[in-house]
Amino acid sequence: MKLHNFNSGPSILPQPVLTQAAEAIINYNNTGLSLLEIGHRTNWFQEILQEAKDGVKKLMDLDDQYEVLFLHGGATTQFMQVPMNLLDTNATAAYCDNGIWGNKAWKEAKHFGNVQVVADSSDRHYQYINKEFTVPADAAYLHITSNNTVEGTQWHSYPTTHIPLIADMSSDIFSRPTDFKKCDLIYAGAQKNMGAAGVNLVVVKKSILGKIARSIPTIMNYQKHIEAGSLMNTPPVFAVYVSMLTLRWVIEQGGLTEMGKRNLAKSTLLYNTIDALPIFNAPVAKEYRSEMNAVFFLNDAALEEPFLALCKQEGMIGVKGYRTVGGVRVSMYNALPIESVQIFCDLMHSFAQKHG
Ligand SMILES: *Cc1c(COP(=O)(O)O)cnc(C)c1O
């Protein structure tokens, strides 16, 4: 049976990326060595790292004011590393709490300084993005989560601020053309839309660094990573390679314009299907809906289990909602073909016919 991979993360990757990554484990570029057996300071790896960094800058259209780092620890480490580098003990950082990831982010920041949650959408189960807020003029930075993976909401354009804007883009990085220049620091765990688990992309505008009094442990210090060219210690070589291959694939396919077109087509098809079938409902209003992760429910909760069972039986992988949210979540990252969404929608139609 053909499987359709709607996993929320780690998630679907392009087939050519998987094939090349598999070959590289056995024999990297006809060197006779596995990629897992070569040093991170070899020319081989330097070229991989350089292509990955160049790919990021090209896709984001950023100049040399920004540096690209590939770091360990996943996005969760950035919840701590951002305030450790940018928030002085007596200063205040502003956070938007629009989902469980943004909520975790500000709680980690409290270890380092003061936090002001300027916008909070937990009053309505995080089913919208509260955009009516003011930021204290002297805040160190404003932190947002560009796409709320669990709740299925997304910032379709970023807030304008006079202070540095930090964005956790873990689940919508490189999914569409967007104004990366509005951000002073962008981070993303690779395993949703950019590669394999184990590496974290950090893109930082150099001018925001070096402004606080705290002494920062070397391995946590962005400035030191920049000086070391992302090679302070052994980077996750294989995970960086998979990210590089995925970035290369995105560029070859036509870049972010093409990704944006495909993702809009997929998400429009799915949301239109949900909206057209009265047995389902999507709780997020149109203006906040995520193109990456669609969350919806069955109006008759008793039908949820049979629907998920049917999905499983038909090879639809990873569509059960997040454990604290329930319902159905369909993740449609870059590598997911529209055919998978079409087949899923056909299944929704036939289920609705039977149970409507
Ligand atoms: C998955 C996710 C995280 C956590 O990423 P890890 O790499 O597991 O630490 C953080 N933020 C967002 C928006 C996510 O989707």
The ligand as a MOL file (V3000), in Angstrom:
LIG
                    3D

  0  0  0     0  0            999 V3000
M  V30 BEGIN CTAB
M  V30 COUNTS 15 15 0 0 0
M  V30 BEGIN ATOM
M  V30 1 C 8.9230 21.1510 16.9830 0
M  V30 2 C 9.0250 22.5510 17.4250 0
M  V30 3 C 9.9160 22.9460 18.4400 0
M  V30 4 C 10.7750 21.9560 19.1970 0
M  V30 5 O 11.8090 21.5200 18.3950 0
M  V30 6 P 12.9380 20.5310 18.9550 0
M  V30 7 O 13.8790 20.5090 17.8050 0
M  V30 8 O 12.2800 19.2230 19.2250 0
M  V30 9 O 13.5330 21.1200 20.1650 0
M  V30 10 C 9.9760 24.2870 18.7540 0
M  V30 11 N 9.2300 25.1990 18.1120 0
M  V30 12 C 8.3540 24.8590 17.1470 0
M  V30 13 C 7.5530 25.9150 16.4710 0
M  V30 14 C 8.2270 23.5200 16.7760 0
M  V30 15 O 7.3660 23.1790 15.8070 0
M  V30 END ATOM
M  V30 BEGIN BOND
M  V30 1 1 1 2
M  V30 2 1 2 3
M  V30 3 2 2 14
M  V30 4 1 3 4
M  V30 5 2 3 10
M  V30 6 1 4 5
M  V30 7 1 5 6
M  V30 8 2 6 7
M  V30 9 1 6 8
M  V30 10 1 6 9
M  V30 11 1 10 11
M  V30 12 2 11 12
M  V30 13 1 12 13
M  V30 14 1 12 14
M  V30 15 1 14 15
M  V30 END BOND
M  V30 END CTAB
M  END
